[in-house]
């Protein structure tokens, strides 16, 4: 299962530098592997790690992903894989089910509670993770070398 989206950028961003810059930002965020191939950046995430902390890890919910710089549309399209997040949510809910059975929780309560718990764990992680990743991309793009800055340094 993949989560897809796009983040736009203005004309001042130097698109030739953007893939390399995004790769550096992904490495700084803890990506295990990052490969740049033209306008495409492929990465392997940092794993689930310390998800239950006050600072949400950017790559935690996503096992791997791909960024594609689209110079014509002035946007970075992204695809983020969520398979391990879904597996983690299923394992957590199965653990809750075992605990519920062991403590004698009524089966009707479990039938009602467990799907809600799964949606909470997985859906919440997707909502928070996608927002944090989008903010990360906005920050990374805003720190990319600008064409105006290059013209100023070339003029001196």
C-alpha positions, -999 to 999 in steps of 0.1 A, spaced: 0 0 0 14 34 -10 5 69 1 10 94 -27 10 132 -29 28 163 -42 44 195 -29 48 225 -52 76 250 -54 82 283 -69 103 295 -99 131 306 -77 141 270 -68 170 256 -88 155 223 -100 189 209 -111 200 209 -74 168 197 -59 172 159 -61 207 160 -45 195 184 -18 164 163 -10 187 132 -8 209 150 17 178 160 38 166 124 37 200 112 50 198 138 78 164 125 87 178 90 92 171 73 59 191 40 57 196 41 19 192 70 -5 198 68 -43 196 97 -67 189 88 -103 183 120 -124 152 137 -111 142 107 -89 152 100 -53 146 65 -39 150 59 -1 146 33 25 130 47 57 144 46 92 120 19 105 94 23 133 121 35 158 109 57 186 75 66 173 61 71 207 82 102 215 74 139 215 92 144 182 76 123 155 104 108 133 98 119 97 104 85 81 91 63 109 57 53 94 71 46 59 93 16 50 106 32 18 96 58 -7 103 77 -39 105 114 -47 102 126 -83 111 162 -92 87 174 -119 104 206 -133 76 213 -158 49 214 -131 72 228 -104 64 201 -79 79 172 -60 57 141 -63 61 115 -36 51 79 -30 55 64 5 52 27 13 31 18 44 32 -20 44 52 -23 77 30 4 93 -1 -17 85 17 -49 97 27 -31 129 -10 -20 134 -22 -56 128 3 -70 153 -7 -44 179 -44 -52 175 -37 -90 176 -18 -83 209 -49 -65 221 -71 -94 211 -50 -119 230 -50 -96 260 -88 -93 257 -93 -130 255 -69 -136 284 -88 -111 306 -122 -124 297 -134 -94 277 -168 -100 262 -165 -110 225 -190 -84 215 -168 -57 230 -138 -71 212 -156 -72 178 -165 -35 183 -133 -24 198 -106 -40 177 -115 -25 143 -117 9 160 -83 3 176 -68 -7 143 -81 24 125 -68 45 154 -33 30 153 -29 28 115 -51 58 105 -36 80 132 0 71 121 -8 77 85 -24 111 92 4 123 115 31 108 93 18 122 61 15 157 76 50 155 91 65 142 58 48 170 38 61 196 63 96 180 60 94 184 22 83 220 24 113 228 47 137 209 25 125 226 -7 127 260 10 164 254 18 173 244 -17 197 267 -36 178 295 -54 183 308 -89 184 344 -77 212 336 -52 232 320 -80 228 351 -103 239 374 -74 271 353 -68 278 351 -106 275 389 -110 302 397 -84 
